[in-house]
Amino acid sequence: MATLRNLKIKTSTCKRLVKELHSYEKEVESEAAKTADMKEKGADPYDLKQQENVLAESRMMIPDCRKRLESALADLKGTLAELEEADEKEGSEIDEARSTIADVEKLFQSEDA
């Protein structure tokens, strides 16, 4: 059975994963800039290869994080639906969960566009 505590935990998980996703996106941007700068300056091929590996690793984290966020969003929606079926439709935790769901769905829509 879903509880308000579980709802709060799942809401926090979604918020954390959104922050993590943004962090990885920023990291990819900075690593890409660093790689481009190294190419411009004619850096040592070994160092350049290592930097490209770092960039590739950062890029691989974005789809993984997005998949975890999708899973966490599905869990949150399920928990919220269970609570609503149990006639718990009011409260700050429920409002926060609805807000988080809307924010995450908006994020997914903007990335898909």
Backbone as XML, in Angstrom:
<?xml version="1.0"?>
<chain id="A" units="angstrom">
  <residue number="1" name="MET">
    <atom name="N" x="0.836" y="-1.193" z="0.000"/>
    <atom name="CA" x="0.000" y="0.000" z="0.000"/>
    <atom name="C" x="0.875" y="1.249" z="0.000"/>
  </residue>
  <residue number="2" name="ALA">
    <atom name="N" x="0.459" y="2.219" z="-0.756"/>
    <atom name="CA" x="1.207" y="3.477" z="-0.861"/>
    <atom name="C" x="0.950" y="4.343" z="0.372"/>
  </residue>
  <residue number="3" name="THR">
    <atom name="N" x="1.991" y="5.003" z="0.807"/>
    <atom name="CA" x="1.859" y="5.920" z="1.933"/>
    <atom name="C" x="2.380" y="7.286" z="1.515"/>
  </residue>
  <residue number="4" name="LEU">
    <atom name="N" x="2.067" y="8.291" z="2.298"/>
    <atom name="CA" x="2.567" y="9.630" z="2.011"/>
    <atom name="C" x="4.087" y="9.664" z="2.090"/>
  </residue>
  <residue number="5" name="ARG">
    <atom name="N" x="4.653" y="8.857" z="2.983"/>
    <atom name="CA" x="6.107" y="8.805" z="3.117"/>
    <atom name="C" x="6.741" y="8.270" z="1.832"/>
  </residue>
  <residue number="6" name="ASN">
    <atom name="N" x="6.157" y="7.184" z="1.281"/>
    <atom name="CA" x="6.658" y="6.637" z="0.008"/>
    <atom name="C" x="6.537" y="7.665" z="-1.107"/>
  </residue>
  <residue number="7" name="LEU">
    <atom name="N" x="5.419" y="8.403" z="-1.104"/>
    <atom name="CA" x="5.203" y="9.428" z="-2.121"/>
    <atom name="C" x="6.283" y="10.502" z="-2.025"/>
  </residue>
  <residue number="8" name="LYS">
    <atom name="N" x="6.586" y="10.904" z="-0.817"/>
    <atom name="CA" x="7.608" y="11.938" z="-0.603"/>
    <atom name="C" x="8.983" y="11.439" z="-1.077"/>
  </residue>
  <residue number="9" name="ILE">
    <atom name="N" x="9.298" y="10.191" z="-0.783"/>
    <atom name="CA" x="10.581" y="9.605" z="-1.196"/>
    <atom name="C" x="10.659" y="9.560" z="-2.723"/>
  </residue>
  <residue number="10" name="LYS">
    <atom name="N" x="9.595" y="9.110" z="-3.376"/>
    <atom name="CA" x="9.605" y="9.008" z="-4.834"/>
    <atom name="C" x="9.656" y="10.391" z="-5.494"/>
  </residue>
  <residue number="11" name="THR">
    <atom name="N" x="9.011" y="11.369" z="-4.866"/>
    <atom name="CA" x="9.072" y="12.750" z="-5.373"/>
    <atom name="C" x="10.499" y="13.269" z="-5.285"/>
  </residue>
  <residue number="12" name="SER">
    <atom name="N" x="11.143" y="13.040" z="-4.160"/>
    <atom name="CA" x="12.531" y="13.490" z="-3.977"/>
    <atom name="C" x="13.468" y="12.788" z="-4.958"/>
  </residue>
  <residue number="13" name="THR">
    <atom name="N" x="13.212" y="11.519" z="-5.219"/>
    <atom name="CA" x="14.031" y="10.770" z="-6.182"/>
    <atom name="C" x="13.937" y="11.405" z="-7.561"/>
  </residue>
  <residue number="14" name="CYS">
    <atom name="N" x="12.730" y="11.739" z="-7.983"/>
    <atom name="CA" x="12.554" y="12.374" z="-9.296"/>
    <atom name="C" x="13.279" y="13.713" z="-9.353"/>
  </residue>
  <residue number="15" name="LYS">
    <atom name="N" x="13.156" y="14.501" z="-8.295"/>
    <atom name="CA" x="13.833" y="15.807" z="-8.274"/>
    <atom name="C" x="15.350" y="15.637" z="-8.348"/>
  </residue>
  <residue number="16" name="ARG">
    <atom name="N" x="15.868" y="14.669" z="-7.618"/>
    <atom name="CA" x="17.318" y="14.419" z="-7.623"/>
    <atom name="C" x="17.787" y="13.993" z="-9.009"/>
  </residue>
  <residue number="17" name="LEU">
    <atom name="N" x="17.015" y="13.127" z="-9.665"/>
    <atom name="CA" x="17.395" y="12.650" z="-10.993"/>
    <atom name="C" x="17.336" y="13.771" z="-12.038"/>
  </residue>
  <residue number="18" name="VAL">
    <atom name="N" x="16.412" y="14.713" z="-11.870"/>
    <atom name="CA" x="16.356" y="15.864" z="-12.783"/>
    <atom name="C" x="17.636" y="16.685" z="-12.625"/>
  </residue>
  <residue number="19" name="LYS">
    <atom name="N" x="18.040" y="16.916" z="-11.370"/>
    <atom name="CA" x="19.282" y="17.651" z="-11.117"/>
    <atom name="C" x="20.479" y="16.913" z="-11.702"/>
  </residue>
  <residue number="20" name="GLU">
    <atom name="N" x="20.486" y="15.609" z="-11.530"/>
    <atom name="CA" x="21.575" y="14.784" z="-12.049"/>
    <atom name="C" x="21.647" y="14.866" z="-13.574"/>
  </residue>
  <residue number="21" name="LEU">
    <atom name="N" x="20.496" y="14.822" z="-14.227"/>
    <atom name="CA" x="20.442" y="14.910" z="-15.681"/>
    <atom name="C" x="20.996" y="16.252" z="-16.160"/>
  </residue>
  <residue number="22" name="HIS">
    <atom name="N" x="20.581" y="17.331" z="-15.503"/>
    <atom name="CA" x="21.101" y="18.658" z="-15.871"/>
    <atom name="C" x="22.606" y="18.731" z="-15.642"/>
  </residue>
  <residue number="23" name="SER">
    <atom name="N" x="23.059" y="18.128" z="-14.583"/>
    <atom name="CA" x="24.492" y="18.117" z="-14.271"/>
    <atom name="C" x="25.284" y="17.404" z="-15.364"/>
  </residue>
  <residue number="24" name="TYR">
    <atom name="N" x="24.792" y="16.255" z="-15.811"/>
    <atom name="CA" x="25.469" y="15.514" z="-16.878"/>
    <atom name="C" x="25.470" y="16.308" z="-18.182"/>
  </residue>
  <residue number="25" name="GLU">
    <atom name="N" x="24.365" y="16.998" z="-18.463"/>
    <atom name="CA" x="24.296" y="17.794" z="-19.691"/>
    <atom name="C" x="25.318" y="18.924" z="-19.657"/>
  </residue>
  <residue number="26" name="LYS">
    <atom name="N" x="25.452" y="19.576" z="-18.499"/>
    <atom name="CA" x="26.450" y="20.642" z="-18.360"/>
    <atom name="C" x="27.861" y="20.076" z="-18.484"/>
  </residue>
  <residue number="27" name="GLU">
    <atom name="N" x="28.065" y="18.907" z="-17.911"/>
    <atom name="CA" x="29.383" y="18.268" z="-17.978"/>
    <atom name="C" x="29.758" y="17.956" z="-19.429"/>
  </residue>
  <residue number="28" name="VAL">
    <atom name="N" x="28.801" y="17.473" z="-20.213"/>
    <atom name="CA" x="29.066" y="17.172" z="-21.621"/>
    <atom name="C" x="29.451" y="18.454" z="-22.364"/>
  </residue>
  <residue number="29" name="GLU">
    <atom name="N" x="28.739" y="19.539" z="-22.074"/>
    <atom name="CA" x="29.061" y="20.810" z="-22.731"/>
    <atom name="C" x="30.481" y="21.254" z="-22.399"/>
  </residue>
  <residue number="30" name="SER">
    <atom name="N" x="30.831" y="21.202" z="-21.121"/>
    <atom name="CA" x="32.164" y="21.670" z="-20.723"/>
    <atom name="C" x="33.259" y="20.753" z="-21.258"/>
  </residue>
  <residue number="31" name="GLU">
    <atom name="N" x="33.022" y="19.454" z="-21.247"/>
    <atom name="CA" x="34.019" y="18.513" z="-21.772"/>
    <atom name="C" x="34.166" y="18.657" z="-23.289"/>
  </residue>
  <residue number="32" name="ALA">
    <atom name="N" x="33.060" y="18.929" z="-23.979"/>
    <atom name="CA" x="33.127" y="19.137" z="-25.428"/>
    <atom name="C" x="33.939" y="20.390" z="-25.741"/>
  </residue>
  <residue number="33" name="ALA">
    <atom name="N" x="33.723" y="21.446" z="-24.957"/>
    <atom name="CA" x="34.487" y="22.683" z="-25.152"/>
    <atom name="C" x="35.972" y="22.439" z="-24.885"/>
  </residue>
  <residue number="34" name="LYS">
    <atom name="N" x="36.251" y="21.678" z="-23.845"/>
    <atom name="CA" x="37.643" y="21.372" z="-23.492"/>
    <atom name="C" x="38.311" y="20.547" z="-24.597"/>
  </residue>
  <residue number="35" name="THR">
    <atom name="N" x="37.580" y="19.577" z="-25.149"/>
    <atom name="CA" x="38.106" y="18.744" z="-26.230"/>
    <atom name="C" x="38.383" y="19.597" z="-27.468"/>
  </residue>
  <residue number="36" name="ALA">
    <atom name="N" x="37.446" y="20.466" z="-27.806"/>
    <atom name="CA" x="37.624" y="21.333" z="-28.973"/>
    <atom name="C" x="38.830" y="22.254" z="-28.778"/>
  </residue>
  <residue number="37" name="ASP">
    <atom name="N" x="38.974" y="22.764" z="-27.576"/>
    <atom name="CA" x="40.108" y="23.637" z="-27.266"/>
    <atom name="C" x="41.431" y="22.882" z="-27.403"/>
  </residue>
  <residue number="38" name="MET">
    <atom name="N" x="41.443" y="21.637" z="-26.918"/>
    <atom name="CA" x="42.658" y="20.826" z="-27.027"/>
    <atom name="C" x="43.003" y="20.557" z="-28.493"/>
  </residue>
  <residue number="39" name="LYS">
    <atom name="N" x="41.969" y="20.308" z="-29.328"/>
    <atom name="CA" x="42.210" y="20.060" z="-30.753"/>
    <atom name="C" x="42.784" y="21.301" z="-31.427"/>
  </residue>
  <residue number="40" name="GLU">
    <atom name="N" x="42.226" y="22.475" z="-31.065"/>
    <atom name="CA" x="42.700" y="23.741" z="-31.631"/>
    <atom name="C" x="44.165" y="23.995" z="-31.310"/>
  </residue>
  <residue number="41" name="LYS">
    <atom name="N" x="44.527" y="23.695" z="-30.071"/>
    <atom name="CA" x="45.883" y="23.984" z="-29.602"/>
    <atom name="C" x="46.878" y="22.899" z="-30.007"/>
  </residue>
  <residue number="42" name="GLY">
    <atom name="N" x="46.389" y="21.858" z="-30.665"/>
    <atom name="CA" x="47.275" y="20.785" z="-31.108"/>
    <atom name="C" x="47.876" y="20.010" z="-29.950"/>
  </residue>
  <residue number="43" name="ALA">
    <atom name="N" x="47.028" y="19.582" z="-29.040"/>
    <atom name="CA" x="47.487" y="18.854" z="-27.857"/>
    <atom name="C" x="48.062" y="17.493" z="-28.245"/>
  </residue>
  <residue number="44" name="ASP">
    <atom name="N" x="48.778" y="16.914" z="-27.313"/>
    <atom name="CA" x="49.365" y="15.590" z="-27.481"/>
    <atom name="C" x="48.254" y="14.591" z="-27.844"/>
  </residue>
  <residue number="45" name="PRO">
    <atom name="N" x="48.457" y="13.754" z="-28.851"/>
    <atom name="CA" x="47.412" y="12.806" z="-29.279"/>
    <atom name="C" x="46.911" y="11.907" z="-28.143"/>
  </residue>
  <residue number="46" name="TYR">
    <atom name="N" x="47.805" y="11.490" z="-27.255"/>
    <atom name="CA" x="47.383" y="10.637" z="-26.141"/>
    <atom name="C" x="46.422" y="11.398" z="-25.223"/>
  </residue>
  <residue number="47" name="ASP">
    <atom name="N" x="46.790" y="12.646" z="-24.881"/>
    <atom name="CA" x="45.927" y="13.457" z="-24.019"/>
    <atom name="C" x="44.579" y="13.718" z="-24.682"/>
  </residue>
  <residue number="48" name="LEU">
    <atom name="N" x="44.610" y="13.965" z="-25.966"/>
    <atom name="CA" x="43.384" y="14.215" z="-26.717"/>
    <atom name="C" x="42.490" y="12.971" z="-26.711"/>
  </residue>
  <residue number="49" name="LYS">
    <atom name="N" x="43.094" y="11.818" z="-26.905"/>
    <atom name="CA" x="42.342" y="10.559" z="-26.888"/>
    <atom name="C" x="41.696" y="10.339" z="-25.513"/>
  </residue>
  <residue number="50" name="GLN">
    <atom name="N" x="42.454" y="10.622" z="-24.456"/>
    <atom name="CA" x="41.909" y="10.470" z="-23.098"/>
    <atom name="C" x="40.734" y="11.424" z="-22.879"/>
  </residue>
  <residue number="51" name="GLN">
    <atom name="N" x="40.874" y="12.659" z="-23.361"/>
    <atom name="CA" x="39.805" y="13.645" z="-23.217"/>
    <atom name="C" x="38.568" y="13.218" z="-23.999"/>
  </residue>
  <residue number="52" name="GLU">
    <atom name="N" x="38.777" y="12.647" z="-25.177"/>
    <atom name="CA" x="37.640" y="12.155" z="-25.966"/>
    <atom name="C" x="36.948" y="10.992" z="-25.253"/>
  </residue>
  <residue number="53" name="ASN">
    <atom name="N" x="37.711" y="10.169" z="-24.563"/>
    <atom name="CA" x="37.121" y="9.078" z="-23.773"/>
    <atom name="C" x="36.276" y="9.633" z="-22.632"/>
  </residue>
  <residue number="54" name="VAL">
    <atom name="N" x="36.772" y="10.683" z="-21.972"/>
    <atom name="CA" x="36.020" y="11.323" z="-20.890"/>
    <atom name="C" x="34.703" y="11.873" z="-21.436"/>
  </residue>
  <residue number="55" name="LEU">
    <atom name="N" x="34.779" y="12.533" z="-22.586"/>
    <atom name="CA" x="33.586" y="13.100" z="-23.219"/>
    <atom name="C" x="32.584" y="12.001" z="-23.587"/>
  </residue>
  <residue number="56" name="ALA">
    <atom name="N" x="33.078" y="10.907" z="-24.154"/>
    <atom name="CA" x="32.196" y="9.794" z="-24.530"/>
    <atom name="C" x="31.518" y="9.191" z="-23.300"/>
  </residue>
  <residue number="57" name="GLU">
    <atom name="N" x="32.269" y="9.077" z="-22.230"/>
    <atom name="CA" x="31.708" y="8.533" z="-20.987"/>
    <atom name="C" x="30.604" y="9.442" z="-20.449"/>
  </residue>
  <residue number="58" name="SER">
    <atom name="N" x="30.849" y="10.738" z="-20.497"/>
    <atom name="CA" x="29.847" y="11.698" z="-20.027"/>
    <atom name="C" x="28.587" y="11.605" z="-20.883"/>
  </residue>
  <residue number="59" name="ARG">
    <atom name="N" x="28.769" y="11.471" z="-22.188"/>
    <atom name="CA" x="27.610" y="11.365" z="-23.086"/>
    <atom name="C" x="26.811" y="10.097" z="-22.827"/>
  </residue>
  <residue number="60" name="MET">
    <atom name="N" x="27.476" y="9.020" z="-22.431"/>
    <atom name="CA" x="26.780" y="7.757" z="-22.156"/>
    <atom name="C" x="25.914" y="7.854" z="-20.904"/>
  </residue>
  <residue number="61" name="MET">
    <atom name="N" x="26.254" y="8.763" z="-20.000"/>
    <atom name="CA" x="25.505" y="8.863" z="-18.756"/>
    <atom name="C" x="24.130" y="9.502" z="-18.954"/>
  </residue>
  <residue number="62" name="ILE">
    <atom name="N" x="23.970" y="10.327" z="-19.975"/>
    <atom name="CA" x="22.696" y="11.026" z="-20.174"/>
    <atom name="C" x="21.549" y="10.047" z="-20.467"/>
  </residue>
  <residue number="63" name="PRO">
    <atom name="N" x="21.685" y="9.122" z="-21.435"/>
    <atom name="CA" x="20.571" y="8.180" z="-21.668"/>
    <atom name="C" x="20.287" y="7.294" z="-20.451"/>
  </residue>
  <residue number="64" name="ASP">
    <atom name="N" x="21.338" y="6.911" z="-19.728"/>
    <atom name="CA" x="21.161" y="6.096" z="-18.530"/>
    <atom name="C" x="20.368" y="6.861" z="-17.478"/>
  </residue>
  <residue number="65" name="CYS">
    <atom name="N" x="20.736" y="8.103" z="-17.248"/>
    <atom name="CA" x="20.055" y="8.934" z="-16.253"/>
    <atom name="C" x="18.605" y="9.185" z="-16.679"/>
  </residue>
  <residue number="66" name="ARG">
    <atom name="N" x="18.406" y="9.417" z="-17.965"/>
    <atom name="CA" x="17.057" y="9.652" z="-18.477"/>
    <atom name="C" x="16.171" y="8.417" z="-18.269"/>
  </residue>
  <residue number="67" name="LYS">
    <atom name="N" x="16.748" y="7.231" z="-18.496"/>
    <atom name="CA" x="16.000" y="5.981" z="-18.302"/>
    <atom name="C" x="15.621" y="5.814" z="-16.824"/>
  </residue>
  <residue number="68" name="ARG">
    <atom name="N" x="16.565" y="6.126" z="-15.926"/>
    <atom name="CA" x="16.257" y="6.036" z="-14.487"/>
    <atom name="C" x="15.184" y="7.043" z="-14.094"/>
  </residue>
  <residue number="69" name="LEU">
    <atom name="N" x="15.221" y="8.234" z="-14.706"/>
    <atom name="CA" x="14.211" y="9.252" z="-14.421"/>
    <atom name="C" x="12.839" y="8.800" z="-14.915"/>
  </residue>
  <residue number="70" name="GLU">
    <atom name="N" x="12.785" y="8.191" z="-16.088"/>
    <atom name="CA" x="11.512" y="7.677" z="-16.607"/>
    <atom name="C" x="10.939" y="6.614" z="-15.676"/>
  </residue>
  <residue number="71" name="SER">
    <atom name="N" x="11.801" y="5.741" z="-15.173"/>
    <atom name="CA" x="11.371" y="4.696" z="-14.249"/>
    <atom name="C" x="10.862" y="5.303" z="-12.934"/>
  </residue>
  <residue number="72" name="ALA">
    <atom name="N" x="11.599" y="6.284" z="-12.421"/>
    <atom name="CA" x="11.197" y="6.938" z="-11.166"/>
    <atom name="C" x="9.884" y="7.686" z="-11.347"/>
  </residue>
  <residue number="73" name="LEU">
    <atom name="N" x="9.692" y="8.285" z="-12.525"/>
    <atom name="CA" x="8.448" y="8.996" z="-12.812"/>
    <atom name="C" x="7.274" y="8.026" z="-12.838"/>
  </residue>
  <residue number="74" name="ALA">
    <atom name="N" x="7.466" y="6.863" z="-13.445"/>
    <atom name="CA" x="6.413" y="5.852" z="-13.485"/>
    <atom name="C" x="6.058" y="5.384" z="-12.068"/>
  </residue>
  <residue number="75" name="ASP">
    <atom name="N" x="7.082" y="5.183" z="-11.224"/>
    <atom name="CA" x="6.835" y="4.790" z="-9.827"/>
    <atom name="C" x="6.043" y="5.865" z="-9.094"/>
  </residue>
  <residue number="76" name="LEU">
    <atom name="N" x="6.441" y="7.122" z="-9.310"/>
    <atom name="CA" x="5.764" y="8.232" z="-8.642"/>
    <atom name="C" x="4.308" y="8.315" z="-9.073"/>
  </residue>
  <residue number="77" name="LYS">
    <atom name="N" x="4.063" y="8.169" z="-10.365"/>
    <atom name="CA" x="2.679" y="8.212" z="-10.864"/>
    <atom name="C" x="1.849" y="7.079" z="-10.268"/>
  </residue>
  <residue number="78" name="GLY">
    <atom name="N" x="2.446" y="5.893" z="-10.182"/>
    <atom name="CA" x="1.731" y="4.753" z="-9.610"/>
    <atom name="C" x="1.386" y="4.957" z="-8.151"/>
  </residue>
  <residue number="79" name="THR">
    <atom name="N" x="2.336" y="5.466" z="-7.392"/>
    <atom name="CA" x="2.098" y="5.727" z="-5.969"/>
    <atom name="C" x="1.032" y="6.797" z="-5.787"/>
  </residue>
  <residue number="80" name="LEU">
    <atom name="N" x="1.105" y="7.845" z="-6.596"/>
    <atom name="CA" x="0.103" y="8.918" z="-6.516"/>
    <atom name="C" x="-1.284" y="8.382" z="-6.861"/>
  </residue>
  <residue number="81" name="ALA">
    <atom name="N" x="-1.369" y="7.537" z="-7.882"/>
    <atom name="CA" x="-2.661" y="6.954" z="-8.260"/>
    <atom name="C" x="-3.228" y="6.090" z="-7.133"/>
  </residue>
  <residue number="82" name="GLU">
    <atom name="N" x="-2.353" y="5.308" z="-6.480"/>
    <atom name="CA" x="-2.808" y="4.473" z="-5.355"/>
    <atom name="C" x="-3.359" y="5.332" z="-4.221"/>
  </residue>
  <residue number="83" name="LEU">
    <atom name="N" x="-2.654" y="6.420" z="-3.913"/>
    <atom name="CA" x="-3.117" y="7.298" z="-2.835"/>
    <atom name="C" x="-4.439" y="7.966" z="-3.202"/>
  </residue>
  <residue number="84" name="GLU">
    <atom name="N" x="-4.584" y="8.360" z="-4.473"/>
    <atom name="CA" x="-5.835" y="8.992" z="-4.899"/>
    <atom name="C" x="-6.991" y="8.002" z="-4.847"/>
  </residue>
  <residue number="85" name="GLU">
    <atom name="N" x="-6.716" y="6.734" z="-5.148"/>
    <atom name="CA" x="-7.752" y="5.704" z="-5.041"/>
    <atom name="C" x="-8.160" y="5.498" z="-3.593"/>
  </residue>
  <residue number="86" name="ALA">
    <atom name="N" x="-7.220" y="5.716" z="-2.675"/>
    <atom name="CA" x="-7.506" y="5.566" z="-1.246"/>
    <atom name="C" x="-8.090" y="6.855" z="-0.664"/>
  </residue>
  <residue number="87" name="ASP">
    <atom name="N" x="-8.554" y="7.740" z="-1.540"/>
    <atom name="CA" x="-9.207" y="9.007" z="-1.165"/>
    <atom name="C" x="-8.295" y="9.985" z="-0.436"/>
  </residue>
  <residue number="88" name="GLU">
    <atom name="N" x="-7.007" y="9.942" z="-0.733"/>
    <atom name="CA" x="-6.091" y="10.957" z="-0.214"/>
    <atom name="C" x="-5.732" y="11.845" z="-1.387"/>
  </residue>
  <residue number="89" name="LYS">
    <atom name="N" x="-6.515" y="12.900" z="-1.565"/>
    <atom name="CA" x="-6.324" y="13.756" z="-2.737"/>
    <atom name="C" x="-5.830" y="15.145" z="-2.366"/>
  </residue>
  <residue number="90" name="GLU">
    <atom name="N" x="-5.628" y="15.395" z="-1.109"/>
    <atom name="CA" x="-5.182" y="16.714" z="-0.660"/>
    <atom name="C" x="-3.907" y="16.579" z="0.157"/>
  </residue>
  <residue number="91" name="GLY">
    <atom name="N" x="-3.198" y="17.675" z="0.286"/>
    <atom name="CA" x="-1.991" y="17.669" z="1.108"/>
    <atom name="C" x="-0.792" y="18.193" z="0.342"/>
  </residue>
  <residue number="92" name="SER">
    <atom name="N" x="0.166" y="18.689" z="1.081"/>
    <atom name="CA" x="1.346" y="19.288" z="0.444"/>
    <atom name="C" x="2.171" y="18.251" z="-0.307"/>
  </residue>
  <residue number="93" name="GLU">
    <atom name="N" x="2.263" y="17.026" z="0.227"/>
    <atom name="CA" x="3.036" y="15.988" z="-0.443"/>
    <atom name="C" x="2.424" y="15.642" z="-1.800"/>
  </residue>
  <residue number="94" name="ILE">
    <atom name="N" x="1.104" y="15.575" z="-1.840"/>
    <atom name="CA" x="0.414" y="15.229" z="-3.083"/>
    <atom name="C" x="0.551" y="16.360" z="-4.093"/>
  </residue>
  <residue number="95" name="ASP">
    <atom name="N" x="0.420" y="17.607" z="-3.628"/>
    <atom name="CA" x="0.596" y="18.755" z="-4.528"/>
    <atom name="C" x="2.016" y="18.801" z="-5.074"/>
  </residue>
  <residue number="96" name="GLU">
    <atom name="N" x="2.984" y="18.526" z="-4.207"/>
    <atom name="CA" x="4.385" y="18.524" z="-4.624"/>
    <atom name="C" x="4.642" y="17.418" z="-5.655"/>
  </residue>
  <residue number="97" name="ALA">
    <atom name="N" x="4.040" y="16.250" z="-5.445"/>
    <atom name="CA" x="4.193" y="15.139" z="-6.383"/>
    <atom name="C" x="3.603" y="15.498" z="-7.741"/>
  </residue>
  <residue number="98" name="ARG">
    <atom name="N" x="2.418" y="16.097" z="-7.745"/>
    <atom name="CA" x="1.789" y="16.505" z="-9.014"/>
    <atom name="C" x="2.662" y="17.530" z="-9.738"/>
  </residue>
  <residue number="99" name="SER">
    <atom name="N" x="3.202" y="18.461" z="-8.980"/>
    <atom name="CA" x="4.072" y="19.497" z="-9.555"/>
    <atom name="C" x="5.326" y="18.876" z="-10.162"/>
  </residue>
  <residue number="100" name="THR">
    <atom name="N" x="5.917" y="17.931" z="-9.443"/>
    <atom name="CA" x="7.128" y="17.256" z="-9.931"/>
    <atom name="C" x="6.825" y="16.467" z="-11.199"/>
  </residue>
  <residue number="101" name="ILE">
    <atom name="N" x="5.692" y="15.771" z="-11.221"/>
    <atom name="CA" x="5.301" y="15.012" z="-12.413"/>
    <atom name="C" x="5.165" y="15.953" z="-13.606"/>
  </residue>
  <residue number="102" name="ALA">
    <atom name="N" x="4.511" y="17.089" z="-13.400"/>
    <atom name="CA" x="4.329" y="18.062" z="-14.492"/>
    <atom name="C" x="5.680" y="18.590" z="-14.974"/>
  </residue>
  <residue number="103" name="ASP">
    <atom name="N" x="6.580" y="18.891" z="-14.037"/>
    <atom name="CA" x="7.905" y="19.411" z="-14.400"/>
    <atom name="C" x="8.702" y="18.392" z="-15.216"/>
  </residue>
  <residue number="104" name="VAL">
    <atom name="N" x="8.688" y="17.138" z="-14.772"/>
    <atom name="CA" x="9.456" y="16.092" z="-15.465"/>
    <atom name="C" x="8.871" y="15.838" z="-16.852"/>
  </residue>
  <residue number="105" name="GLU">
    <atom name="N" x="7.537" y="15.808" z="-16.958"/>
    <atom name="CA" x="6.926" y="15.588" z="-18.267"/>
    <atom name="C" x="7.232" y="16.744" z="-19.216"/>
  </residue>
  <residue number="106" name="LYS">
    <atom name="N" x="7.252" y="17.974" z="-18.673"/>
    <atom name="CA" x="7.601" y="19.133" z="-19.482"/>
    <atom name="C" x="9.052" y="19.025" z="-19.963"/>
  </residue>
  <residue number="107" name="LEU">
    <atom name="N" x="9.934" y="18.547" z="-19.088"/>
    <atom name="CA" x="11.343" y="18.352" z="-19.439"/>
    <atom name="C" x="11.473" y="17.344" z="-20.575"/>
  </residue>
  <residue number="108" name="PHE">
    <atom name="N" x="10.748" y="16.230" z="-20.486"/>
    <atom name="CA" x="10.798" y="15.206" z="-21.532"/>
    <atom name="C" x="10.262" y="15.752" z="-22.854"/>
  </residue>
  <residue number="109" name="GLN">
    <atom name="N" x="9.186" y="16.542" z="-22.797"/>
    <atom name="CA" x="8.609" y="17.108" z="-24.020"/>
    <atom name="C" x="9.575" y="18.082" z="-24.678"/>
  </residue>
  <residue number="110" name="SER">
    <atom name="N" x="10.261" y="18.896" z="-23.887"/>
    <atom name="CA" x="11.191" y="19.871" z="-24.457"/>
    <atom name="C" x="12.409" y="19.169" z="-25.053"/>
  </residue>
  <residue number="111" name="GLU">
    <atom name="N" x="12.824" y="18.042" z="-24.495"/>
    <atom name="CA" x="13.969" y="17.306" z="-25.028"/>
    <atom name="C" x="13.579" y="16.551" z="-26.295"/>
  </residue>
  <residue number="112" name="ASP">
    <atom name="N" x="12.334" y="16.091" z="-26.382"/>
    <atom name="CA" x="11.896" y="15.339" z="-27.559"/>
    <atom name="C" x="11.627" y="16.260" z="-28.742"/>
  </residue>
  <residue number="113" name="ALA">
    <atom name="N" x="11.326" y="17.504" z="-28.466"/>
    <atom name="CA" x="10.987" y="18.465" z="-29.553"/>
    <atom name="C" x="12.194" y="18.852" z="-30.366"/>
  </residue>
</chain>
